[in-house]
Amino acid sequence: MKTIFIAFMFLLIGCSFQSDATDFTQEEIDYFIEIALGAEFGNETPVIKKWTNDIRIKINGDPTEADRQTINNIVNDLNELITVIKIKLVEKNENLVIAFSPESEFSSIDPNYVPTNYGFFWALWHDDNFVIYDTSILISSAKITQKERSHLIREELTQSLGLMNDSNKYKNSVFYQEWTDVTDFSEIDKSIIKLLYQKKVKPGMSKEQVLKVLN
């Protein structure tokens, strides 16, 4: 009886391990491929880019109290979805900066800024392994509502994880291409965030390699 129980436990562990990377619907996988293997700006190599070290966020500029609370909420949401790294707020030794200022000042803060965007991020990764190691996020402190700003904070911070493209598929997604003020992750958003930070999905993987792992 003991032998049977041990064998059953190994079977459960094996199933759990396997589902870690395969327990996603085809719809979620398709959306992940669209969002993770592209970029809104720039001619980037279509491979997985992600963080492998903890993300340390520093807030600069003129955020409102609502902005700060939004960032706290997003950090909590992401830490519930991602288990392989942690995301936290810091005052020094940051590797991700969120700066709040009028859009007219964005170019002086980050020369990579593409004009007429009220929210913008620029991520750096190592060319040899596609591991993200530094990110700058710009959020406009003027000309948009608090709800719109809260959406932009969530969108840009989430995209800076390695989910860099936009899409026209789902209006309730933070990755929706058109202007929106969605302030929470949809269920499919949560799935693709989890998917990116599966251990088997590694930086530098191509579409074909990702599909081989997930299917």
Secondary structure, DSSP 8 states (H G I E B T S, - for coil): -HHHHHHHHHHHHHHHHHHHHH-S-HHHHHHHHHHHT--SSS---SS--EE-S-EEEEEEE---HHHHHHHHHHHHHHHHH--SS-EEE-SSS-SEEEEEE-GGGHHHH-TT--SS-SEEEEEEE-TTT-EEEEEEEEEESSSS-HHHHHHHHHHHHHHTTT----BSS-TTSTTBSS-----S--HHHHHHHHHHTSTTS-TT--HHHHHHHH-
